[in-house]
Amino acid sequence: MPFSDIYGQDKQVNVLQGAMKNGRVPHAYLFYGIKGVGKKTTAKTLAKALNCREKNADSCDRCPSCLKVDHGNHPDIVFIESEGAFIKIDQIRALQGQIKFRPFEGRKRVFTIVDADRMNDPAANALLKTLEEPNPSNVLILTTSRVHKLPQTIISRCQKIRFNPMRPETIASFLTDRELIDEELARDIASSAGGSIGRALEIKKDSFFDFKNDVTKILSNAGTIPMSVFFLADSFGKDRDSALQKLNIFRGWYRDILVYRETRDVNKLIHRDISDATKKLSEKMAGTDILENIKTISDTYDAIDRNANRQLILESMAFQLKGLS
């Protein structure tokens, strides 16, 4: 994928290509922003462009170097991701072992640390030493959706590039162009995606539409359904990543309830496809209760993201939600 195929991040792409053209690529980048806005994709494209045989500040997607990156077997392009809940010190030590040497066949060896906020303390401290003594033949790219979780000492040694949430029309265009989705459906998905193409790709699965319908029914009729708490907890399913995506949707819906309660403007809603339920709940709940529910959902998301017992945490969340139990 060349830079021109990256959706919704034109300013960020221009910064990267400008650095390449001027021969001023820093030794370390920090790509930060919400999940699903193209940080990892852009890191891969930058790694390809830095090693592309055509040397035109982009990837050609044709030369042997670009093809090796696409196939995942380029010896100088390395992606480091968490093993379980954390990125561990052994993974950073392996990086340090490689970084001592010149690239095998490319111009630059590029290491991308995906979700760098998952580094445990020993790993982060080890990486800091590498950032303090950069090797000009190597480029480090850190990606994160939780930049506040990274030590300031690491942040300060990277060139920071913020990846913005995307406009709904940009996401809808992506869905119609790349996923060949009907325009009306693409608009519905885009309005629920919270600025994230990654989230939009998850939402387009039928299960996420079913989830929204199930949850709105449970909350709208909570007073008449004795087992509402357990039905709600079960609706998030047993898959961790899917549960996190659904929690994002759930949190966004409570945001809609608060926005509608204060503005009465349907056009400001993210989940317009369930606006009737949003209106109904906004009339039943106080603003302070809605805010407390948003915090409860956020705390639940963070706990599951740290690998806490998923079912127990979801049931605890359901019991704490105002207006349900």
N, C-alpha and C positions, 0 to 999 in steps of 0.2 A: 504494500500500500504506500503510494507516495504521499507527501504532505498535502497535496491538493485534495485527497480523498478524506481527510480528517474533518469531521463536521463541527461547526460552531466554535472553533478555537482559532480563528484567523490571526488575531493579534499575537497569540502565543507562538503560532507557527512562524510568523514574520520575525519574531525575536530570535528563534532558533536558527532560521535560515540566514538572518543577518549576521549572527555570530560565526556561522560557517563561512560565509562569503568573505568576511573580514579577517578570518583566521584567528578569531578570539573566542573559541569554545572554552569555557571554564572547565576546571578539573572536576567540578561537582555541581549537579543541578538538584533542586528539590521541586518536584511537581506536586502541587497540593490542590485539593478541591474535593467536592462530594464524589461519592462512588459513581462509576459509570459515565464519566464525561470525557474519557479518552486519554487518561494519563499514561496507562500502560501501553496503549496503542501508539501514542506519540513517542514514547520512549523507544519502542521497537523501531519505529520509522526513523528516528534520529540515529539509532545505532546502525541501521542499514545505510542511511545517507552518508554517515561518516566513513563508511568502508566501501561505498559503491565505486565500481571501477570507472564509471563515467565522470565522477568528480564534479557534479553540477549542483551541489547543495541540496540534493534530493536523492531519493532512491529510484533507480530505473526499473526495478522489479524484473530485470532480464539477465543481468550479468551473473556470473557464478557466485559472487559474494552475496548479492541480494537473494538469490535462490536458496543458498545455504541458510540464510537467516530465516526465510519462510519455512524451510523444512526442519528448523530447530537444530541444525548440526554445524553451525559456524563456530569454529573453535575460539573466536575472540568476542563472541556475544553471549553473555552469561546473565540469566535471570535467577535471582535468589528469592525464594518465598518461604513462608513459615512452615516449620515442621510441627504440626499440631497447633498449639495456641501461640507459639513464639518462634521468632528467628533467633537461633542460638549462637553462642560464641564460636562453636566449631565451624559453622557456616561462614562466619566472618573471618576466621583464621584461614579457611580454605581460600577465600577471596584474597587475603593478604599474601598467601603463598603464590598465587598466580600473578599478582600485581607487581611482583619484583622483576618480572621478565618482560621483554618486548613482546608485542603481539606476534602470534604465530604466522599469520598471513595477511592481516588487514593493516590499515594505517593506525587504527585506534582499537584498544580493547575496551569494551563497554560493559560495565556491570550495572544491572538494574535491580535495586532492592525494592521489591513490591510490598506495599503496606509496611513501610519501614518503621512505623509506630509499634509494630509487633516485636521489635528487637527487645530482648530482656536486657537488664542493666549491664551485665558483662559484655554482651554483644555490642551494645551502644558505646561503651567505653573503648572497646577494641577498635570500632569503626572510627571513633574520634581521632585516634592516633594516625590512622591512614589519611584522614582528611587534613591533618596538620602537616603531613609530609607527602604531598601529592607527587605522583609520577606523571610526567608530561605525556607518556604514551597511553594513559588510561583516562577514561571518563566514568564517573560514578553518577548514576541517576537514582534518586530516592523518590518513591511515590507514596503518598499518604492521603487519606480522607480525614485524618485526625491529627493535624499538624501540632495541635496543642499538647499531644502526647509525646512529642519528640523533645529531647533535651535542647535547650537554647544554644548550647555550645556546638551542637551539630547543625542546627538551623543557620547559625551565623556564618558557617564555613561553606555554605552552598549558595549558588545563585537561585533565587526563588522565582518560580513561575506559577501563578495562580490560574487554575483551570475553572472557568466560570460555569455555573449552571446554564443550561441551554434554554432558549426560548421554545415554547410549545410548537410554534410553526417550524422551527428547525428540526425538532424531533419528528414531527409529522412528515416532513419532507424526507427525512432519513428512512422512515418506515415505508413510505410509498415507493421511494426510489430503490432501496436496498432489499427490503423485505416483501415488496410487491403487495402491500396491504391496502385494502380499500380506503379511500380518502376519509370517509366519515369515521370509520373505525380507527384510523390512524390519529385523527383529531381527538377522539375520546381517550385513546391510550396516552397520547402526548399530554393531555390536560391532567392526567393522573400520575405522570412520571416524575414530577418534582424537579424538572430540569436535567434528568439523567437518561441518556440513551440506554445504558445498561439496565436501568430499572424498567424502561419501556419494553425492552426485549423480554423481560420476565413477565411483565403485566400482560403481554399479548397472549400468554398461555391462558387457556380457558379457566384454569383453577383459580386465577387471581380475580377474575370477574365473579366466579362463584363465591369466592371468599368475601368480596365486598357485599354481595347480596345477602349472604348468610349473616354477616356481622350486623348489617343494618337492621335485619329482621330481629336478631337477638336483642339489640340495644333498644330498638323502637318498642318492643313488647316485653321489656325486662320485668315489669311489674306483674305480668300474667304468666311468666314461665319460671317455675320454682328452681329449675336446674340451669338457669342462665349462665351462672359463673362457670360451670363445667363445660357447657356447650361452647362458650366463647374460647376457653383455653384449648379445647380440642380442635377448634376451627383453624388453628395455626399449623396443624400438622406435625409430623415427626421429623422432617428434614430441617436441619439447622439453618442453612442458607435461605431456604424458602420461608422459614419462620421470621428471619430477619427482614426479608423483603416485605412480608405481610405486616410486620410491625411498623415499617416505614409508611406503608399505606394507611394503617390504622392511625398512626400519629398525624399524618397529613389530613385525615378526615376530621379529627378533633380540631385541628387548626382551622379547617373549613367551618366547623360549627361555631367557633369563636368569631371568625371573620364575619360570618353571616349574622350572628347575634348583634355585632356592633355596627355593621354597615347596611344590612338587608340588600346586598348587591350580589346576585348570582354570578355575575361576570368575574368576580374576584375569587371564585372557588376553584380549587384544583380538581376535585372530583365532581364535576358537574353532572355526571351520569346518575349520581345518587343524591341530587339536590333536594328531592322531596323529603328524604330521611334526615338530611342535614337541617332543613327548616324545622322539622318536627322536634328534633333534639335541642335545637337552639332555643326553643320556647320553654323547654322543661328545665334547662340547666342554668345555674348562675355562672358568671364569668370566672370567678375564683375556682369553682369546681372543674371547669373545663381546663384551666391552666394546670391544676393539680393532676388531672388525668394525663395531660401531655407529659408532665414530668414523670409520672409513674410509668408510662409507656417508654420514655427515653431511658429510664433506669433499667427497665426490663431488657431493652435492646442491648445496653452495655453489658448486662450480666450474661446474657446468652452469647454475646460476642466474645466474652471471656471464658466460654465453655462451662458455665454453670448448668446445673440440672434443668434442662429445658422445660419439662412438664411441670416441675415444682414451681419454677419461676413464673410461668404463664398462669398457673392457678393462683399464685400469690397476687399477681397483677390484677387478675379478674376480681378477686375479693376486695382489692383496694380501690377499684374504679368507682368514682362517685356516680350514682344514678343507676348502678347495676345490681350490687349486692344488697 
